[in-house]
Amino acid sequence: MKLLQSPSVLALALAAALAGCAQQATAPAATGAAAASQPAAKQAGEIRRQALAQGLYEIAYSARQDAVFVASAGGRGEGAAPSKILRLHPETLAVQAEIPLERKGFGIALDDAGNRLYVGNTNDGSVTAIDTATNRVVGVVQLTEKAKVKGPDGKEVERFPYNFREIAVDPANHRLYMPGLRAQDSALFVVDTRALKLEKIVPGFGFMATGVALDAQGGKLYVSNLQGQVFTVDTRTLAATKAEAPGDQLINLAVAPSAQRLLATDQGLPNLDSMRAKQPALASYQQRGKGNQVLVLNAADSKLVASLPTGAGPLAMLVDEPRQRLYVTSRNAGTVSVFDTRTDALLQTIALPTYPNSLALDARRNALYVTVKNGQSDPKGSNESVARIQF
């Protein structure tokens, strides 16, 4: 198979590894009584699971709307179910509203105070903005245009030069940050959320920039790629510095600001190592990670603080700082791991087969939401699920 010659080839090659996104890697703090009395180690209680739609990806909880929003990319092929955003009841998971999308939606980022949900149109080079108060699309920002390139057969084809996976929203600076991933040289796309226009493209983010996380208080944006690099971007100047991390497939990032820690899921998938090895510019790359772990890094220099073993294929993370919890989906293992961020101890492993994907948290109720994708043994075209775990 030729590597990364067309969007369809890229999508197939990265389907398992890039399925999940973590738009809300750090949960908003609980307020009032919920914040005053956090349990020391509360185990998972009721797990409610509801099959909802085809192609579920990212999920977010809005405290302002008291609702859960989840992206459905829809089905594939002629007559497939269309893409949409589902608005769910936060306790029953009943569908309260459906917001149709003209372009397939995958990753999402929520600006709760601004009543805005941003939806990444991964394969269309764009991002869609939604008003969460009215459940209406308010605009689409085109980030890139199609260009003619040679396909696997040597013929010219038109395709978007970048794919977009994760989104970080920066309400204070009225921006979205979206890594545009590709094999040769990924870039960071910066969107002005007031004007709904592309503000700047920052190049130089290496092979497959997949992870992004914002430390809003520190004014730092972190971007990771699949060649073991972490970039720190000054959100004031957009200047970036690069560090080498002790891992290879830094698929997702999360920030623990109070501890000055940066966390990265290091997947360890052989197919991603094979993809990297086929890049001429990375022929001399030496692997340094073992995969199937969360790397706890010093946010200042990406030096290793700790390594947390996970199930196979760790993907999304969510940090609940008030409760000192880290939640991790292990896609291939079909589990969600719960760690104590003070001691790095594994507290629980929760089975959610087939493929647990993305995470969101209702901090007031201490309820975790997980999108769960289907596997090959599930009926073709069947709906995928959202699970609600009550702690």
Secondary structure, 3 states (H helix, E strand, C coil): CCCCCCHHHHHHHHHHHHCCCCCCCECCCCCCHHHHCCCCCCCCCCEEEEEEECCEEEEEEECCCCEEEEEECCCCCCCCCCCEEEEECCCCCCEEEEEECCCCCCCEEEECCCCEEEEEECCCCEEEEEECCCCEEEEEEECCCCEEEECCCCCEEEECCCEECCCEEEHHHCEEEEEEECCCCCEEEEEECCCCEEEEEEECCCCCEEEEEEECCCCEEEEEECCCEEEEEECCCCCEEEEECCCCCEEEEEEEHHHCEEEEEECCCHHHHHHHHCCHHHCCCCCCCCCCEEEEEECCCCCEEEEEECCCCEEEEEEECCCCEEEEEECCCCEEEEEECCCCCEEEEEECCCEEEEEEEECCCCEEEEEEECCCCCCCCCCEEEEEEEC
